[in-house]
Amino acid sequence: MEVVLKIILVIASLGLIAAVLLQPGKSAGLSGAISGGAEHLFGKQKARGLELFLSRLTMALAVVFFVLSLVVAYFVKAA
């Protein structure tokens, strides 16, 4: 059981890394660095299509990774 959970944890972590790296940058250049925080703060986000899918996939994989990490840690400590 522990080995299967560790394998799933590795797959989830690789998927999380890939999902984060596939996301496009939110702003480019110096002007984006200055105004990017204000746009994010006031909710000027129009994520659609692939960008929205990657954002949701990242959140889901992060939750799966966190939960699996806790479960694997519990099984390792119990053994």
Backbone bond lengths (Angstrom), bond angles and torsions (degrees), N, CA, C in turn:
res aa  C-N    CA-C-N  psi(-1)  N-CA   C-N-CA  omega(-1)  CA-C   N-CA-C  phi
1 M - - - 1.459 - - 1.530 110.34 -
2 E 1.330 115.12 -42.74 1.465 119.60 -178.56 1.529 111.48 -64.26
3 V 1.311 117.25 -39.94 1.466 121.42 -179.43 1.527 110.65 -65.98
4 V 1.317 116.77 -41.24 1.469 121.25 179.52 1.525 110.06 -63.47
5 L 1.331 117.50 -42.65 1.458 120.87 178.54 1.524 111.99 -65.19
6 K 1.331 116.70 -37.15 1.460 119.71 177.98 1.524 111.33 -66.85
7 I 1.321 117.08 -38.41 1.460 120.69 177.85 1.526 110.28 -64.97
8 I 1.322 117.22 -43.04 1.467 121.01 177.85 1.525 110.25 -64.88
9 L 1.326 117.55 -36.12 1.455 121.84 178.09 1.532 111.11 -64.72
10 V 1.317 117.14 -41.36 1.467 120.74 177.82 1.523 110.54 -65.31
11 I 1.326 117.29 -41.76 1.466 121.09 178.75 1.522 110.34 -64.22
12 A 1.332 116.95 -41.86 1.463 120.68 178.78 1.523 111.18 -64.98
13 S 1.329 116.97 -39.25 1.462 119.55 179.89 1.529 111.48 -67.95
14 L 1.320 117.52 -39.84 1.466 120.11 176.43 1.525 111.27 -65.91
15 G 1.328 116.62 -38.46 1.463 119.95 176.32 1.513 111.82 -65.01
16 L 1.318 117.45 -38.46 1.460 121.91 178.12 1.523 110.60 -65.43
17 I 1.308 117.33 -42.91 1.465 121.24 177.72 1.525 110.20 -61.58
18 A 1.327 116.78 -45.28 1.465 120.22 -179.97 1.519 111.76 -64.46
19 A 1.324 117.45 -41.28 1.465 120.61 -179.48 1.523 111.34 -64.80
20 V 1.322 117.24 -38.25 1.464 120.10 179.05 1.531 110.42 -69.29
21 L 1.321 116.89 -41.98 1.457 119.58 -178.39 1.523 112.92 -70.75
22 L 1.319 118.69 -25.05 1.463 121.45 179.65 1.524 113.16 -79.47
23 Q 1.319 117.69 -14.99 1.460 119.90 -178.43 1.518 110.29 -72.62
24 P 1.330 116.36 137.56 1.470 118.93 178.01 1.518 110.91 -74.68
25 G 1.320 116.13 157.58 1.461 120.86 178.14 1.521 110.02 -68.69
26 K 1.313 117.02 144.12 1.462 121.39 -178.17 1.518 112.05 -76.34
27 S 1.323 117.98 -31.67 1.455 120.60 -179.06 1.517 109.05 -145.73
28 A 1.311 115.61 155.83 1.456 120.03 -178.59 1.519 109.18 -129.97
29 G 1.303 116.14 142.27 1.447 120.57 175.65 1.512 114.04 80.40
30 L 1.342 115.31 -177.59 1.451 121.30 -176.87 1.518 111.97 -71.16
31 S 1.326 117.86 -36.99 1.464 119.93 -179.98 1.523 111.65 -65.57
32 G 1.310 117.22 -34.28 1.460 120.58 176.28 1.512 112.19 -69.21
33 A 1.321 116.72 -32.34 1.466 120.02 178.95 1.523 110.72 -69.86
34 I 1.324 116.86 -34.20 1.460 120.52 -178.35 1.523 111.01 -77.23
35 S 1.323 117.04 -47.41 1.467 120.02 -175.26 1.521 113.40 -93.13
36 G 1.310 118.06 -7.20 1.460 120.70 -176.03 1.508 113.74 -63.63
37 G 1.329 117.19 -38.06 1.452 120.89 179.66 1.511 112.63 -65.87
38 A 1.329 116.84 -38.53 1.463 120.76 -179.67 1.525 110.45 -68.89
39 E 1.314 116.89 -40.08 1.459 119.63 178.52 1.514 111.20 -64.09
40 H 1.310 116.58 -39.67 1.457 120.52 179.76 1.534 110.54 -69.46
41 L 1.330 115.88 -37.52 1.454 120.43 -177.66 1.523 111.89 -67.34
42 F 1.311 117.30 -41.35 1.456 120.71 -176.03 1.524 113.36 -92.57
43 G 1.307 117.94 10.16 1.457 121.84 170.67 1.513 115.09 74.29
44 K 1.299 117.20 36.75 1.464 119.74 178.83 1.531 108.87 -91.71
45 Q 1.308 115.41 58.16 1.458 120.77 -178.46 1.522 109.07 -111.35
46 K 1.291 115.09 130.01 1.460 119.93 177.91 1.530 108.72 -127.47
47 A 1.303 115.01 64.09 1.458 120.20 -179.33 1.521 109.37 -78.47
48 R 1.303 115.83 126.40 1.464 121.10 179.22 1.519 109.60 -141.35
49 G 1.291 115.00 158.43 1.451 120.68 173.44 1.511 113.58 64.18
50 L 1.334 114.52 -128.16 1.458 121.32 -175.71 1.525 111.66 -64.36
51 E 1.321 117.22 -37.09 1.466 120.66 -179.82 1.527 111.33 -63.41
52 L 1.322 117.06 -42.37 1.459 121.49 177.60 1.524 110.63 -66.60
53 F 1.326 116.91 -41.49 1.462 121.55 178.80 1.524 110.93 -61.85
54 L 1.339 117.49 -45.02 1.462 120.65 179.89 1.522 111.46 -66.12
55 S 1.314 116.95 -35.24 1.461 120.48 178.11 1.526 110.88 -65.28
56 R 1.311 116.43 -45.81 1.470 120.21 179.06 1.522 111.73 -68.63
57 L 1.322 116.92 -37.08 1.461 120.97 177.72 1.527 110.50 -63.84
58 T 1.325 116.52 -40.14 1.459 120.66 178.38 1.517 111.00 -63.28
59 M 1.326 116.38 -43.68 1.471 119.39 178.95 1.526 110.85 -63.68
60 A 1.314 117.53 -43.28 1.464 120.89 -179.18 1.527 111.05 -65.09
61 L 1.333 116.86 -43.85 1.462 119.70 179.77 1.524 111.51 -67.44
62 A 1.316 117.44 -32.86 1.456 120.23 177.27 1.526 110.88 -65.90
63 V 1.330 116.72 -41.27 1.467 120.44 177.99 1.527 110.44 -65.26
64 V 1.328 116.71 -43.98 1.466 121.10 179.00 1.530 110.04 -61.87
65 F 1.329 116.43 -43.60 1.464 120.72 179.69 1.527 111.01 -62.39
66 F 1.315 117.14 -43.77 1.470 121.05 -178.86 1.526 110.90 -64.32
67 V 1.322 116.66 -47.12 1.468 120.46 -178.54 1.529 110.58 -65.14
68 L 1.335 116.80 -44.17 1.463 119.57 179.16 1.527 111.62 -64.02
69 S 1.327 116.93 -35.38 1.462 119.70 177.57 1.524 110.83 -62.41
70 L 1.325 116.57 -43.07 1.462 119.87 178.13 1.529 111.68 -65.50
71 V 1.328 116.91 -41.26 1.468 120.35 -179.36 1.524 110.86 -66.25
72 V 1.326 117.22 -44.01 1.475 120.42 179.26 1.522 110.07 -64.40
73 A 1.324 117.43 -40.79 1.464 120.24 177.96 1.523 111.12 -62.42
74 Y 1.315 117.40 -38.22 1.460 120.84 177.97 1.528 111.05 -64.23
75 F 1.359 115.84 -44.74 1.468 119.31 -178.93 1.518 111.16 -67.73
76 V 1.298 118.43 -36.03 1.473 120.87 179.99 1.524 109.79 -68.54
77 K 1.330 116.68 -41.13 1.472 119.70 179.99 1.525 110.70 -69.60
78 A 1.343 118.78 -35.36 1.453 121.92 -178.24 1.527 111.53 -72.39
79 A 1.307 116.76 -25.50 1.470 119.57 -177.07 1.497 113.73 -82.61
